């Protein structure tokens, strides 16, 4: 199994921390020097994000674009190899060598049309919409397709050839955020599995992407702004959908 580390070339301290956390595996990590979207030319930035802005009516920040391009580079490299699985990691994950051992064991039981999301949902509010059924072993869930929209981050995930190709095929048609899993896999044969293995810092003041998200898209709306927006209707829809999922035997991934 290939292990890719997506990391900005300048983030030397993060790499050093990972070397301490993963003494067994670090030397076998294949480092993908992340694309620093902040250093792209204005022409390239606007060319690559114009379609996303038009469809979503939101800005994609330079760091978000860089993240998408970086993961595309890792997946492209993986598809050029003979390996059947690739674990993609970002340099701010929290975990150990034992965690990678667990993922290797799980990979042996996965089908070809699968993506295993390996955690890092701590601190996110949308985890309440993650519903699945326990499969393979107690700590692995097959997510409902409804939940694909609410699983976030690309800090740690395992791809097969089929799931990597599905992501790349979509991103090459139109670049979206790197964690738009529902766009990549909805109405496909790919299933998303989830396991609580790696964690992610909850303090995000050092996150390049989080800082730019606030700058480009503004701060979170107030309670009254949310109340009188379409989000309240989405909230009702989600609650009704969850009732349907529960009746079909799905349970919350995070209790």
Secondary structure, DSSP 8 states (H G I E B T S, - for coil): -EEEEEE-TT-HHHHHHHHHHTTTTGGG-EEEE---GGGS-HHHHHHHHHHHHHHHSS---HHHHHHHHHHHHHHHHHHTSS-SEEEEEETTEE--HHHHHHHHHHHTT--SSEEEEEE--TT-GGGGG-EEEE-SSTTEEEE-GGGGGG----SEEEEEHHHHHHHHHHHHHS---TT-HHHHHTTSS-EEEEEEEEEE-S--TT-HHHHHHHHHH-S---HHHHHTSTHHHHHHHHHHHHHHHHHTT-EES--
